Amino acid sequence: MSLLELNDVKVHFPVRKGVLFNRTVGHVYAVDGISLNVEAGQTYGLVGESGCGKTTLGRAVLRLVDVTDGEIVLDGTDLAKLPDEEMRRFRRRLQMVFQDPLGSLNPRQNIESILSEGMAAHGIGANQDERRERIKEILTRVGLPANALSRYPHEFSGGQRQRIGIARALVLEPDVIICDEPVSALDVSIQAQVINLLEELQEQLGLTYLVIAHDLAVVRHISDVIGVMYLGALVEEAPSDALYAAPKHPYTKALMSAVPVPDPEVEDRRERILLRGDLPSPANPPTGCRFHTRCPWKQETRCATERPELVDLGDGHKVACHFAAGIEAGTVKRTEAVAIVPAGKTDTVPAARTSPESVVSDEEPPKPEPVKAEPEASEEPVKPEPEPEKAEPAESHTPAASQMYPAPPAGRVPPHRARPALPALPPPGGKGHGFRTRTMGRCSTTCSPPPSNTPSISSASSCSPSPAPSSPSGRTSTSSASPSSPRSPPSAAASCAT
């Protein structure tokens, strides 16, 4: 007799509607008829895509959610029929390691309080000192120091918090531990440490694990038997090595084809099964086989009308498929061959078929030879020779440039020519200092509009400053407005205009 047996377990959540009359209009079939056996000291791995009901099944074993129908037998006792008080006492033999370690730990309690709470509830330890010694022993087993007792969950890393969750399950000395995604939120290096820790504890204490995970490599490493779930039902169950070597259910084949192979030659030769569509809603599952809406080997006879049972095909390999033997023998052909493509060409082949540019690039490989011929290379050295010849006429075309810019009147310097340097200004405070008056940090010089007969391009040079306002002392700062005066720099009006 197995330590843990699940017989046709169902967990259905009602869908209610209405405010005054809260009536049930449907159900969500999260778990719909699962049967499995877990032997003592064994690790049972449960895999499947998100939303297939793995976590709900694990919580149903602990009676954290109500079981709609079926039997959950632990060591001869049906947990589904136990009263609440008896089930609370029975949970000492069943513990769970949750997916989010920080969310499962009370942030207001230190580690000693968290670990001793369950021990006090189940009467483990005569007093707090005895429980503290037991907790220190468990912390040493999981690789945490004894001074962690006085610390709080937020003071630890993710891997350390997961070790605390494992220690909380171990202090009650359980028979079965349900690990719900124990390493999904951890780094790869920390994942290896936690997995090795679970294996060491299993060997030392004789624990039994039910591991729920997404990572197929992790499940293969730690599990003895693997069950594959799809839309609330178990579609395949087999020993770990047999399942990975020869999957028989179409859904398991698609899952295994998604696992990358480190050998590039094998990766290029093998086929990748691409499933079409999304996972159907558990509130409205398909009739017949749950997977027939996405199955590449779908048949017209029984897939859509008759739900398959989990049948043993030999050596403990159970498959829920009407045509599993025919698919294995090759007598049942694929009905959707487009869904299977070589794994090494999943990115290149569709692009070459759908993109018009890729078709042109495939048809024109012979044309690069005449293009690569060296007439182009011979023309390239010829092109630089006329370039210096064109530079010579550019200097001789200065008259043409002068036609574009008319010459300014006599006595005025064009703005595009070099301007004379500013004369040296007298020291501050001397007479004649300042051809410009500043008031409150701004230039008070005003510019008059240029004469009508002056081109617009030289308007900056024809700007003449207006008489400066009188200073607060009554004196007036003057400057010569004559263009011939050495004190009137030609750039004074230009700088004001800018």
Solvent accessible surface area in square Angstrom, and as a share of the most:
residue,aa,sasa,rsa
1,M,176,0.79
2,S,9,0.06
3,L,26,0.13
4,L,0,0.00
5,E,34,0.15
6,L,0,0.00
7,N,57,0.29
8,D,68,0.35
9,V,0,0.00
10,K,57,0.24
11,V,1,0.00
12,H,38,0.17
13,F,79,0.33
14,P,59,0.37
15,V,58,0.33
16,R,133,0.49
17,K,124,0.53
18,G,42,0.40
19,V,144,0.83
20,L,159,0.79
21,F,159,0.66
22,N,94,0.48
23,R,133,0.49
24,T,61,0.35
25,V,79,0.46
26,G,27,0.26
27,H,72,0.32
28,V,42,0.24
29,Y,65,0.25
30,A,15,0.12
31,V,0,0.00
32,D,14,0.07
33,G,26,0.25
34,I,1,0.00
35,S,55,0.35
36,L,7,0.03
37,N,76,0.39
38,V,0,0.00
39,E,78,0.35
40,A,75,0.58
41,G,39,0.37
42,Q,35,0.15
43,T,1,0.01
44,Y,1,0.00
45,G,0,0.00
46,L,0,0.00
47,V,1,0.00
48,G,7,0.06
49,E,51,0.23
50,S,82,0.53
51,G,57,0.54
52,C,1,0.00
53,G,10,0.10
54,K,11,0.05
55,T,50,0.29
56,T,26,0.15
57,L,0,0.00
58,G,0,0.00
59,R,84,0.31
60,A,0,0.00
61,V,0,0.00
62,L,8,0.04
63,R,44,0.16
64,L,79,0.39
65,V,32,0.19
66,D,123,0.64
67,V,30,0.17
68,T,76,0.44
69,D,78,0.40
70,G,18,0.17
71,E,69,0.31
72,I,0,0.00
73,V,18,0.10
74,L,0,0.00
75,D,78,0.40
76,G,49,0.48
77,T,44,0.26
78,D,29,0.15
79,L,0,0.00
80,A,29,0.22
81,K,151,0.64
82,L,29,0.15
83,P,77,0.49
84,D,111,0.58
85,E,93,0.42
86,E,75,0.34
87,M,3,0.01
88,R,102,0.37
89,R,136,0.50
90,F,41,0.17
91,R,67,0.24
92,R,81,0.30
93,R,72,0.26
94,L,1,0.00
95,Q,31,0.14
96,M,10,0.05
97,V,1,0.01
98,F,55,0.23
99,Q,81,0.36
100,D,82,0.43
101,P,9,0.05
102,L,81,0.40
103,G,63,0.60
104,S,31,0.20
105,L,6,0.03
106,N,66,0.34
107,P,91,0.57
108,R,213,0.78
109,Q,49,0.22
110,N,40,0.21
111,I,0,0.00
112,E,29,0.13
113,S,42,0.27
114,I,8,0.04
115,L,1,0.00
116,S,11,0.07
117,E,103,0.46
118,G,23,0.22
119,M,1,0.00
120,A,58,0.45
121,A,59,0.46
122,H,45,0.20
123,G,62,0.60
124,I,23,0.12
125,G,26,0.25
126,A,91,0.70
127,N,79,0.41
128,Q,66,0.29
129,D,89,0.46
130,E,91,0.41
131,R,36,0.13
132,R,72,0.26
133,E,108,0.48
134,R,59,0.22
135,I,0,0.00
136,K,67,0.28
137,E,81,0.36
138,I,1,0.00
139,L,0,0.00
140,T,105,0.61
141,R,87,0.32
142,V,1,0.00
143,G,52,0.50
144,L,10,0.05
145,P,67,0.42
146,A,56,0.44
147,N,102,0.52
148,A,0,0.00
149,L,13,0.06
150,S,81,0.52
151,R,71,0.26
152,Y,79,0.30
153,P,0,0.00
154,H,128,0.57
155,E,79,0.36
156,F,9,0.04
157,S,62,0.40
158,G,25,0.24
159,G,8,0.08
160,Q,62,0.27
161,R,41,0.15
162,Q,2,0.01
163,R,36,0.13
164,I,0,0.00
165,G,5,0.05
166,I,1,0.01
167,A,0,0.00
168,R,55,0.20
169,A,2,0.01
170,L,3,0.02
171,V,2,0.01
172,L,10,0.05
173,E,95,0.43
174,P,8,0.05
175,D,48,0.25
176,V,0,0.00
177,I,1,0.01
178,I,0,0.00
179,C,0,0.00
180,D,5,0.02
181,E,7,0.03
182,P,4,0.03
183,V,6,0.04
184,S,56,0.36
185,A,75,0.59
186,L,18,0.09
187,D,101,0.52
188,V,124,0.71
189,S,72,0.46
190,I,48,0.24
191,Q,33,0.14
192,A,50,0.39
193,Q,85,0.38
194,V,0,0.00
195,I,12,0.06
196,N,69,0.36
197,L,12,0.06
198,L,2,0.01
199,E,48,0.21
200,E,89,0.40
201,L,2,0.01
202,Q,31,0.14
203,E,148,0.66
204,Q,114,0.51
205,L,76,0.38
206,G,52,0.50
207,L,7,0.03
208,T,1,0.01
209,Y,0,0.00
210,L,1,0.00
211,V,1,0.01
212,I,0,0.00
213,A,3,0.03
214,H,88,0.39
215,D,68,0.35
216,L,21,0.11
217,A,64,0.49
218,V,16,0.09
219,V,0,0.00
220,R,120,0.44
221,H,113,0.50
222,I,13,0.06
223,S,9,0.06
224,D,74,0.38
225,V,29,0.17
226,I,2,0.01
227,G,0,0.00
228,V,0,0.00
229,M,0,0.00
230,Y,0,0.00
231,L,2,0.01
232,G,0,0.00
233,A,10,0.08
234,L,13,0.06
235,V,10,0.06
236,E,0,0.00
237,E,16,0.07
238,A,1,0.00
239,P,52,0.33
240,S,8,0.05
241,D,105,0.54
242,A,40,0.31
243,L,0,0.00
244,Y,35,0.13
245,A,86,0.66
246,A,43,0.33
247,P,21,0.13
248,K,35,0.15
249,H,2,0.01
250,P,1,0.01
251,Y,2,0.01
252,T,0,0.00
253,K,44,0.19
254,A,7,0.06
255,L,36,0.18
256,M,26,0.12
257,S,10,0.07
258,A,51,0.39
259,V,46,0.26
260,P,103,0.65
261,V,51,0.29
262,P,134,0.84
263,D,62,0.32
264,P,95,0.59
265,E,116,0.52
266,V,55,0.31
267,E,41,0.18
268,D,87,0.45
269,R,169,0.62
270,R,49,0.18
271,E,92,0.41
272,R,82,0.30
273,I,19,0.10
274,L,71,0.35
275,L,46,0.23
276,R,129,0.47
277,G,58,0.56
278,D,125,0.65
279,L,43,0.21
280,P,27,0.17
281,S,61,0.39
282,P,40,0.25
283,A,49,0.38
284,N,119,0.61
285,P,29,0.18
286,P,25,0.15
287,T,101,0.59
288,G,10,0.09
289,C,17,0.10
290,R,22,0.08
291,F,2,0.01
292,H,24,0.11
293,T,70,0.41
294,R,27,0.10
295,C,13,0.08
296,P,1,0.00
297,W,22,0.08
298,K,71,0.30
299,Q,45,0.20
300,E,181,0.81
301,T,100,0.58
302,R,99,0.36
303,C,12,0.07
304,A,47,0.37
305,T,107,0.62
306,E,79,0.36
307,R,98,0.36
308,P,18,0.12
309,E,131,0.59
310,L,56,0.28
311,V,82,0.47
312,D,75,0.39
313,L,76,0.38
314,G,38,0.36
315,D,142,0.73
316,G,34,0.33
317,H,10,0.05
318,K,64,0.27
319,V,2,0.01
320,A,9,0.07
321,C,30,0.18
322,H,39,0.17
323,F,42,0.17
324,A,3,0.02
325,A,70,0.54
326,G,15,0.15
327,I,19,0.09
328,E,91,0.41
329,A,80,0.62
330,G,36,0.35
331,T,103,0.60
332,V,26,0.15
333,K,147,0.62
334,R,101,0.37
335,T,78,0.45
336,E,49,0.22
337,A,63,0.49
338,V,113,0.65
339,A,5,0.04
340,I,19,0.10
341,V,42,0.24
342,P,57,0.36
343,A,15,0.12
344,G,38,0.37
345,K,109,0.46
346,T,38,0.22
347,D,120,0.62
348,T,89,0.52
349,V,41,0.23
350,P,64,0.40
351,A,52,0.40
352,A,38,0.30
353,R,191,0.70
354,T,106,0.62
355,S,39,0.25
356,P,101,0.63
357,E,138,0.62
358,S,26,0.17
359,V,61,0.35
360,V,78,0.45
361,S,72,0.47
362,D,89,0.46
363,E,119,0.54
364,E,66,0.30
365,P,78,0.49
366,P,88,0.56
367,K,114,0.48
368,P,48,0.30
369,E,129,0.58
370,P,94,0.59
371,V,91,0.52
372,K,154,0.65
373,A,46,0.35
374,E,130,0.58
375,P,78,0.49
376,E,99,0.44
377,A,51,0.39
378,S,61,0.39
379,E,94,0.42
380,E,109,0.49
381,P,78,0.49
382,V,90,0.51
383,K,123,0.52
384,P,66,0.41
385,E,113,0.51
386,P,50,0.31
387,E,109,0.49
388,P,79,0.50
389,E,112,0.50
390,K,143,0.60
391,A,56,0.44
392,E,124,0.55
393,P,56,0.35
394,A,65,0.50
395,E,136,0.61
396,S,77,0.50
397,H,110,0.49
398,T,87,0.51
399,P,80,0.50
400,A,49,0.38
401,A,48,0.37
402,S,65,0.42
403,Q,148,0.66
404,M,142,0.64
405,Y,113,0.43
406,P,82,0.52
407,A,89,0.69
408,P,31,0.19
409,P,53,0.33
410,A,106,0.82
411,G,80,0.77
412,R,89,0.32
413,V,71,0.41
414,P,21,0.13
415,P,39,0.25
416,H,119,0.53
417,R,148,0.54
418,A,97,0.75
419,R,124,0.45
420,P,77,0.48
421,A,95,0.74
422,L,110,0.55
423,P,60,0.38
424,A,102,0.79
425,L,111,0.55
426,P,38,0.24
427,P,99,0.62
428,P,119,0.75
429,G,79,0.76
430,G,32,0.31
431,K,195,0.83
432,G,45,0.43
433,H,82,0.37
434,G,18,0.17
435,F,54,0.23
436,R,59,0.21
437,T,29,0.17
438,R,149,0.55
439,T,76,0.44
440,M,181,0.81
441,G,66,0.63
442,R,192,0.70
443,C,49,0.29
444,S,31,0.20
445,T,21,0.12
446,T,76,0.44
447,C,55,0.33
448,S,52,0.34
449,P,116,0.73
450,P,57,0.36
451,P,61,0.39
452,S,125,0.80
453,N,128,0.66
454,T,14,0.08
455,P,36,0.23
456,S,99,0.64
457,I,73,0.37
458,S,0,0.00
459,S,39,0.25
460,A,30,0.23
461,S,50,0.32
462,S,20,0.13
463,C,17,0.10
464,S,50,0.33
465,P,50,0.32
466,S,47,0.30
467,P,129,0.81
468,A,24,0.19
469,P,72,0.45
470,S,75,0.48
471,S,43,0.28
472,P,148,0.93
473,S,92,0.60
474,G,60,0.58
475,R,193,0.70
476,T,74,0.43
477,S,40,0.26
478,T,107,0.62
479,S,48,0.31
480,S,46,0.29
481,A,72,0.56
482,S,50,0.32
483,P,130,0.82
484,S,101,0.65
485,S,22,0.14
486,P,114,0.72
487,R,116,0.42
488,S,31,0.20
489,P,10,0.07
490,P,71,0.45
491,S,27,0.17
492,A,15,0.12
493,A,10,0.07
494,A,6,0.05
495,S,57,0.37
496,C,44,0.27
497,A,68,0.53
498,T,146,0.85
